[in-house]
């Protein structure tokens, strides 16, 4: 799965390679394998990956068929920043770790086995309390539909 519209928001080069090695080591410790896809290592253009970023493993993004499935990996204390989607509706399932979800002015801790549905147009962010892996099932991802509160990021 290739997602060229995220290129300006991704780590590159040696830093990307080292980050992926660290991620794959953790996944191996958990006894998990990711699908053979090109991971998207997002720092959202903020150049502070271990504070604000995540790694996405896209299994499917089937616009014509109407579904998307991906794994989201967060290192401990790493945040996916506040954003919303006008089109995409998401369901998150915590596979590993603990994740602090912030949405609609509320905060709650999600643990392994927890599920949460995120409706369109609802601002949300999430932070790994420890290394965490989330399964996201959603409507397809579309360019420009991830609208970030931080205007330095803007739309992806």
N, C-alpha and C positions, 0 to 999 in steps of 0.2 A: 504494500500500500504506500503510495507516495503522496505527500501533501506539500506541494511546492509553495503554497501561500503562507506557510509558517517559517520559511527560510530566514527571514530577517529577525526572528524571535528565538532562534536556536543557537546553542553552543556550537562551536566549530573546532576542528583540529585536535590537538593533543588534549586540551581540557575535556572535550567531548569523549575522547577515547578513554581517558582515565576515569571519568564519571561513569561511563558504561561498564567498565571493569568492576568498579565498586558495586554498582547495581547488580550485575550478574553474579558476583560473589555472594551477595545477600540472598538473592533468589535461590542459589545453589544450597546455601545453608538451610533455607526453608524447604528444600526438596522440590522446588518448582522450576518449570521450564516455560519460557515465553514462546509464543509462535515465532516462526522464522520470518519476521518482518523487520523493516528498517525502523528502529526506534526514533521517536522525535524527542530531542532533549531540549526542553524549553527553558530559557531564562527570561523570556518575555522582553528581551532587548534591554534589560535593566542591569546586566553584567554583575549580578550577585546571585548566582544559581542556587547555592546552598541555603540561601534565605528565601528567595522567591523563584520558584521553578518547579518542574516535575518532568518525569519521563513518561511518554505515552507509547504504548504498543497497540497500534490499530490492527484489529483482527479483520474488521469489515467496516466499510463506509459505503453502503449501497443506496445511493440517492434514488435510483429508479424504483427499487424495492421498498424503500422507506425505513431502513434501519442502519444502526451503527453499533459496533461493539468494540471496546478497547479496555486495556488494562492501564491504570494510572499508578505509577510508582512515586512515592514521596520519601525522601530521607527524613530523619528525625528533625523536627522544628522547621521543615520546609513548607512554604505556603504557596498554594495556587491563589493568586490575588482576586479580589472582589470583581465580579463580572456577572453578566446575564446574557441570555440568548432570547431573541425574539421568535425564532423558529423552533429551536431544539428543546425538547422535553427529555429529561434524563432520569435514570434510576441508578443509584449508587449502591453497591454491595461491598462491604468490607471483608476482604479475604484474609488479610494479615494486618496486624498492628492496631493502633488506635488513631482516630482522626477527629480533630475538633472541627465541626461544621458550623459555619456562621451563615445565617440566612434570615432575611426578613426581620432583622433586629434581634434575633435570638442566637444563642450559642448552645451547642450540645455535643457531648462526646459520643462518637460512634465506635463500637468495638467489633471484633470479628463476628461475622454472622448477621450484623445489622444491615438493614436496607432503608434507603430514603429516596423518595420521589421528589424531583425538582421540576416544578412547572415552568413554562416559558415566562420570561420577563421578570423573574424573581432573582434579585441580586444574591450572590452566594460566593463564599470563599471557603477553603478548607486547608488545614494544617496537619501534617503528620506529627503526632505526639511522640512517635518512635518511627523507625522505618516501617512503611505501610504500603499495602497493595490494595487497590480498589478496582472492582469490575464496574465499568460504566456501560449500560445498555441505553440507547437513546434513538431519537430520530437522527437522520444523517447530519454530519457536520458540513457546514457550508461556509465558504469564504465570507468574512465580514459579520458573521453571526455571533462571535464571541466579543462582547462589548464591555471593555474594562472601565472600571471607575477611575483608575489612574490614567489621565489623559496622555501621559508619557508612553503608555502602551497603546491606548486607543482601541482599534478593532483588529481582530485577527480572523 
